[in-house]
Structures are given as C-alpha cells and as structure tokens.
Amino acid sequence: MKLKGKKIIALIHDDFEDLELWYPVLRLREEGATVHIVGDEGNKKYIGKYGVPAQSDFAFTEIDPSQYDALLVPGGWAPDKLRRFKEVIDIVKYMDENEKPIGQICHAGWVLISAKILKGKKVTSTPGIKDDMENAGAVWLDVPSIVDGHIVSSRRPPDLPEYMKDFIEVLEKKNS
C-alpha cells in the first residue's frame, strides 16, 4: 500500500463526471489512502452527470486543508459550481502555496483558473476549455496526463489510468 497514512480531499458538487470522481477515489483507496469527499454540505448525496451518486463526508467549512496531503478536482459540470465557493478557492490556494499535489481532469481546470494558480504551468484539460486555460496563463498541451510540479492534469475519462499513475507517483514523492 503505497499511500497508507495519506489523506486526500476529493471535491464534489452535482453533475460531477462520474468516472472522474470514482476512478481516482477508488484507486487511491486501493493504495491505502483515506479519501474524504467534500461538498458544500456534509453528509449530502450528490448525483453525477450519469446518475451515479456520491455522499459527501464533510462540508468545505468543516475541513482544515493543512490536515490533508493532496486535492482532487473531478470534471463534469461540477467545477463551474465549485469555483463559486470562496472556501473551495481558499482550499485550492492553500494546497498550491504549500505545493501539495493537486489533481484536475477535464473541466476541473475551471476551479484552478478561478484560484489563479495556473500562470506559467503546463496543463491539459478537455479541449473545450483550452482557451480558458491559456487565457489564465497556462501552457496547454494535448496529452493524456501531464505533471508540472505538484499539479497533475488530464483530459478526459479514457486518460484516467495514466492520470492516476502520475498523481500517485507525485503524491508518493511529495510526501515520502
């Protein structure tokens, strides 16, 4: 178990991309990490784009990001909602300032854009937000997964295996 003792925040809101939340959560749990699903309310059921539910463990206001080793932001339409919460932006900024691994896939780049942490970073995302990423100062590449320091980004569900391999590797190195 490569990640035993590691704690990870997985952000959630309605219309998250089902695979982009669950695949990373399950892979990280398989590696021994504790993954807390965190939404605007604790103990609330959120429904993914394709109908798969997920229950939040905590609300944004109930967690202390300093107690966590990494952050995951799934895609779907949830990122457009997540980036409207000051608490989410504060969590992202904290993780970035402390160089803790941040994983983002597909439309999740919107959250990092709103936190203003992408200037000069090499990233990928769904091509649909390429212009948004570049306008935020990022260098956008059309690749399955890319690591730039502590930020790991990916395009879409078919890229999940490569994305999680990279994310787990960054988390192992950062926190070992």
N, C-alpha and C positions, 0 to 999 in steps of 0.2 A: 504494500500500500504506500505509494509514493507520496501521498498528500495527507497522511494521518496527522491530526492536530491542526490542520489549516481550516480557517473559517472564511467563507465566501458569501458575499451578498449577490443575489440574483434579483434584479428589479423586475416589477411586474405591473401591468395595467391591462384593462380589457383590450381585446384584439391583438394580443401578442402573437407572434408567429409560433405556433405550437411546437414544431421541431426545434426552433432556435432557442426556446426555453428548456424544453425537456431533455433534449440530447445532451447539452452541456451539464445540466444539473445531474443527470444520471451518471454520466462519465466521471464527473468529479466525485460523486458519492462512491462510485466503484473504486476510486483511488484513495478512499478513506477520508476525504474532506467533508466537513459539515457545511452544507449549503442552506442558507436561510433565504426564503422567498419573501421579498419586502415590497409592499404596495402602499397606497395612500391610506389604507386601513389595515389593521392586523386582523387575522382570522376571518378574512373575507375571500369568497370564491370569485375568481376572475375567469373569464371564458376567452379561450384563444380564437383566432380567426377561423379555425376549422372545427371549433366546438369542444376542444379538449380543455377541461377545467384545471385550474391550479389554485390551491389555497395559500394565501399569504400567511407567513409565520408572525410577521411584525409589520407595523406601520413605519414609514420613513422616520417619523419623530421618535420612535421607540428604540432606535439603534444608535450606537456610537461607532462611526466608521473606523476609529482608532483600534477597535477590538477585532477588526477583520483584516485578512491578508490579501483579498482581491475583490474585484467587482465584475459582474457580468451584466450586459445590457442586451436583451433579445431584440429582434426586429419585429416586423409586422407594423401595425398602426399604433401600437402602444407607445413607441418613442415620441410621437407627436404629442401625446398626453403627458408622458413622464417629464418632458423638458419644461413643462409649465409649473412644476413644483419647485419652489426655492430649495426645499430640503434635498431634492434629487441633485440639483445643480451643486449644492454645498457638498454632498457626498462625493460626486464626481471630482470636484476641485480638490477635496481633501486627498482622495486616492491619487490624483495626479501629482499634487505637491509633494506627497510622500513616496512617489514612484512605486506605488503598489500596482500590480497587474490589473489592467482594465481590458476586458474583452467586449468587443462590439461587432455585431453582424447585421448585414442588410441595412435597414433603415435606422438602426441604433445610432448611427453616426450623427443623427439629428441631436441626440442628447449631448454628445461631446462637442458639437458645434455650439450649442446653447451655453455650455460651460466654458467656451472659448479656450480650449486646450489643444487645438489641432494645428496651430500655426507652425509650419515647417515640418510637420510629421508626415511620414509615408503611411498611407492607409489605403484600404479598399472598402467597398460597400456595394450595395446594389447599384448598377449603373444609373438607376433613376435618381439618385441623389449625388451623382458625381459632381455636378455644378455646385451644389451646396457645399460639398466638402472642399472643393477648390476655392470657392469664394470665402471660406473660413481660413484659407491659408495653407491647407493641406496639399500634399503631393499625392494625387490619386493614381493608383495602378490597378489594372485589370488582371488580378491574380487571385487564386483561391483563398489565400491567407497570407498576411504579412505581419511581421513583428518590427516595431520601431521602439526600441527601449522597452518600456513597460506596457505599451499599448499594442494589443493584438486585434487585428480586424479581419473580417471575412465578408464574402459577397452574399451567399445565399445557402439554403439547406444542402444542396449537393456537396458543398465545400466543408460541411461540419467535421468530417474526420480529420482533415488537415488542420482546420481551425483549432480543434480541441487538442491535437498533438502539440501544436505551437503554444497554446495557452498553458497546458500542463507543464511543458518544458520551461516556460518563462516563470511560472509560479514556483517550480522546484528550485530553479537557480536563484530567484529573488529571495526566497525565504529559507534557504538551507543554511 
